[in-house]
Amino acid sequence: MVELKLMSRGYCHLCHDMEAAVLTLVDEFDLSLVVLDVDADPTLEAIYDELVPVLLHGEIELCRYFFDQAKVREYLAGIR
């Protein structure tokens, strides 16, 4: 199972949009999605503050601000 992390904020509509988009790929690519609220962690807030949403696989940034489905699909297909 591939674990992706989404740096997010509870009040961020772009974050909610990206989460919903990633969830459409969960079954197809055997993904788990961990959503981390940057406002709940001072370290994450210092790193990601105005950059959210950010989608990561480990330390690899897949998307920032908007979900790029083609890029994420290509990346996930390449790590299978």
trRosetta pair geometry for C-beta under 8 A, 3 or more apart (Angstrom, degrees):
i j d omega theta_ij theta_ji phi_ij phi_ji
1 30 5.2 -118 -113 151 64 96
1 31 7.0 125 -170 -130 81 15
1 32 5.5 47 158 -15 123 105
2 29 6.4 -41 38 142 131 103
2 30 6.5 101 13 95 84 78
2 31 5.2 -38 74 -109 93 68
2 32 7.3 -179 87 24 44 69
2 57 6.8 -23 179 -133 108 117
2 76 6.7 -177 65 -133 170 95
2 79 6.8 98 -103 100 135 131
3 31 7.5 130 -102 -165 24 66
3 32 4.9 -22 -107 68 73 101
3 33 7.8 163 -158 -87 58 22
3 34 6.3 22 -175 -8 103 111
3 57 7.6 136 87 -138 53 69
4 22 6.4 -137 92 -162 148 137
4 31 5.9 -5 3 -164 110 117
4 32 7.3 175 27 83 67 49
4 33 5.3 -19 70 -109 97 70
4 34 7.2 -176 91 26 46 72
4 55 6.1 -2 177 -172 119 93
4 56 6.7 153 -164 79 68 45
4 57 5.5 -45 -106 -84 75 75
4 62 7.4 -38 -139 14 118 146
5 33 7.7 146 -100 -161 23 57
5 34 4.9 -26 -109 71 73 100
5 35 7.8 155 -162 -92 57 23
5 36 6.0 8 -172 -3 104 116
5 55 7.4 158 83 -155 48 46
5 56 4.6 -17 62 63 96 101
5 57 7.7 162 18 -86 77 27
6 15 7.1 125 158 -159 115 86
6 18 6.3 164 -142 113 127 115
6 19 5.8 138 132 -88 172 83
6 22 6.6 -146 -65 10 131 160
6 33 6.2 18 -9 -174 114 103
6 34 7.1 178 23 87 71 48
6 35 4.8 -21 67 -111 108 69
6 36 6.9 169 80 24 52 70
6 53 5.9 -13 -171 -165 95 113
6 54 7.3 158 -155 79 48 46
6 55 5.5 -15 -102 -102 76 71
6 56 7.7 -178 -78 22 30 74
7 36 5.7 -28 -108 71 54 101
7 38 5.4 48 -175 -58 94 111
7 44 6.4 -168 -135 -173 109 114
7 48 4.5 -110 163 -150 149 167
7 51 7.4 22 98 93 137 98
7 52 5.3 -121 118 -105 90 94
7 53 6.3 157 78 -155 65 55
7 54 4.2 8 43 52 116 96
7 55 7.9 -139 20 -65 74 28
7 56 7.1 54 -19 -7 98 113
8 12 6.3 -157 -169 54 70 128
8 15 3.9 116 -144 -163 90 130
8 18 7.7 -156 -97 67 104 116
8 19 6.7 28 -99 -55 147 118
8 35 5.2 -15 19 -168 142 95
8 36 6.5 138 27 69 83 45
8 37 6.0 -51 83 -96 83 51
8 38 6.9 171 64 -9 30 87
8 52 5.8 134 -118 -163 25 127
8 53 5.5 8 -97 -112 71 97
9 12 4.0 90 62 -17 98 117
9 15 5.6 176 41 -20 63 159
9 37 6.4 86 -117 -149 38 76
9 38 6.1 -48 -72 40 82 96
9 39 5.8 75 -127 -19 90 112
9 52 5.4 119 -12 100 98 158
10 37 6.0 11 -39 -125 88 123
10 39 7.2 -71 7 35 96 133
12 15 3.6 69 91 3 114 115
12 16 6.8 170 95 -12 63 80
12 52 5.8 -60 -125 117 174 118
12 53 6.6 156 124 -50 139 88
13 16 5.5 -50 -148 36 39 112
13 17 6.3 43 151 -22 67 103
14 17 5.5 -51 -147 36 33 114
14 18 6.4 32 154 -18 66 104
14 52 7.4 142 86 127 111 72
14 53 5.5 -154 120 2 92 102
14 65 6.1 -43 176 -165 148 54
14 66 6.9 -78 -156 -80 111 58
15 18 5.9 -56 -148 36 29 107
15 19 6.4 31 153 -20 64 106
15 52 5.7 -1 -78 156 112 109
15 53 4.2 145 -104 -68 65 113
16 19 5.7 -52 -147 35 31 113
16 20 6.4 31 155 -18 64 106
17 20 5.9 -57 -151 36 29 110
17 21 6.4 28 153 -19 64 109
17 66 7.9 -27 104 -130 127 63
17 67 6.9 -141 127 -3 88 114
18 21 5.6 -55 -147 37 33 112
18 22 6.3 33 156 -19 67 105
18 53 4.3 -153 30 91 152 158
18 55 6.3 -146 172 -52 128 114
18 63 6.8 -177 -139 104 126 135
18 66 7.3 -167 -81 -150 103 24
18 67 4.7 159 -124 -55 75 103
19 22 5.9 -55 -147 36 29 108
19 23 6.4 32 155 -23 63 108
19 33 7.1 133 -145 152 77 147
19 35 6.0 15 -111 -95 125 130
19 53 7.6 -138 -37 -128 78 155
20 23 5.7 -55 -150 32 30 115
20 24 7.2 38 152 -27 60 97
21 24 6.0 -49 -164 18 36 113
21 25 7.8 21 146 -8 60 103
21 67 4.0 163 90 77 156 175
21 69 6.7 -114 179 -78 119 98
22 25 6.0 -67 -167 36 44 107
22 26 7.4 71 140 -55 70 83
22 31 7.3 -120 170 126 93 154
22 33 5.4 116 124 -101 129 143
22 55 6.6 174 -78 -122 134 135
22 67 6.8 -143 -49 -121 75 132
22 72 7.5 -117 -108 -173 79 162
23 26 5.5 -12 -156 -24 48 118
23 33 6.5 -84 -80 11 71 154
25 28 5.3 -72 -157 50 57 113
25 29 5.2 6 161 14 96 116
25 31 6.0 44 110 7 89 144
25 69 8.0 175 -58 -141 127 87
25 72 7.0 -127 -35 126 172 124
25 73 7.3 -143 -119 -87 135 78
25 76 7.1 166 169 -5 135 171
26 29 7.2 -91 -148 53 12 80
26 30 7.8 33 171 -127 52 10
26 31 4.7 -108 -125 62 54 97
26 32 7.5 65 -141 -90 100 29
26 33 6.8 -81 -93 -14 108 108
27 30 7.5 18 -163 -72 26 44
29 76 4.6 -24 -138 171 147 142
29 80 7.8 -115 -145 -79 84 106
31 76 7.6 -51 -71 -126 116 137
36 40 7.7 -130 -180 54 69 112
36 41 7.0 -27 175 14 109 136
36 44 6.2 -133 139 -134 124 163
37 40 4.3 66 88 0 106 113
37 41 7.4 132 87 3 65 88
38 41 6.5 -81 -151 53 38 88
38 44 4.3 -136 -131 127 72 106
38 45 4.8 129 157 -83 90 60
38 47 7.9 -129 -139 62 118 81
38 48 4.8 -120 -111 77 146 118
38 49 6.9 -166 144 -85 142 32
38 52 5.9 -140 3 -60 139 136
39 45 6.0 76 -101 -88 35 119
40 44 7.7 12 66 53 66 131
41 44 4.0 58 85 17 114 110
41 45 6.4 172 86 -15 57 85
42 45 5.5 -54 -141 39 31 115
42 46 6.3 36 158 -24 65 103
43 46 5.8 -53 -152 31 29 111
43 47 6.7 18 154 -11 63 108
44 47 5.8 -62 -148 41 34 106
44 48 5.6 -18 173 23 73 116
45 48 6.9 -73 -120 57 20 79
45 49 5.6 58 177 -84 62 76
46 49 6.8 5 -131 -42 13 105
47 51 8.0 -62 131 33 63 135
48 51 4.8 -104 -159 57 63 108
48 52 5.5 69 155 -56 110 87
48 54 5.7 -122 -135 13 120 134
49 52 7.7 -120 124 -9 16 96
51 54 5.5 21 127 -51 106 121
51 64 5.9 -52 179 -154 93 117
51 65 7.7 -92 -175 -53 54 79
53 63 7.5 13 108 108 95 100
53 64 7.4 -177 94 -149 52 41
53 65 6.8 139 51 -97 68 15
54 61 6.1 -53 -170 -135 105 103
54 63 7.2 177 -149 91 41 58
54 64 5.1 -2 -106 -108 79 78
55 61 7.4 104 76 -162 54 58
55 62 4.6 -56 102 64 102 105
55 63 4.3 28 34 46 115 94
55 64 7.7 -141 22 -66 70 41
55 67 7.1 64 -20 -109 146 77
55 72 7.2 -18 114 -98 149 124
56 59 6.9 -26 -167 -135 121 14
56 60 6.4 140 -159 72 71 48
56 61 5.8 -39 -99 -99 79 50
56 62 6.6 175 -101 6 22 89
57 60 4.9 -18 65 63 84 106
57 62 6.0 68 -7 -41 95 119
57 75 7.2 179 6 147 147 131
57 79 7.6 -154 160 -19 158 168
60 75 7.9 174 131 -160 136 138
61 64 6.3 5 177 -48 124 101
62 68 7.6 -152 152 53 79 99
62 71 6.7 156 -176 122 80 108
62 72 5.4 66 170 -100 130 85
62 75 5.9 -129 -123 41 109 168
63 66 6.6 -106 -177 88 115 42
63 67 5.4 34 178 -119 169 41
63 68 5.2 180 -103 16 110 88
63 71 6.9 138 -74 81 92 129
63 72 6.6 -32 -34 -61 119 110
67 72 7.0 -31 -171 -15 85 141
68 71 3.9 25 115 23 119 119
68 72 6.2 143 85 -18 68 88
69 72 5.9 -60 -143 41 30 107
69 73 6.0 30 160 -19 67 109
70 73 5.9 -56 -144 38 26 110
70 74 6.3 26 157 -18 63 109
71 74 5.9 -57 -148 37 27 110
71 75 6.3 27 154 -19 64 108
72 75 5.7 -54 -146 37 31 112
72 76 6.2 27 158 -15 66 108
73 76 6.0 -58 -143 41 28 107
73 77 6.1 29 158 -19 64 109
74 77 5.9 -55 -145 37 27 111
74 78 6.4 26 155 -20 61 111
75 78 5.8 -65 -155 36 28 112
75 79 6.7 11 158 -10 65 109
76 79 6.2 -64 -146 38 32 101
76 80 7.1 54 154 -46 63 92
77 80 6.1 -34 -159 -4 35 118
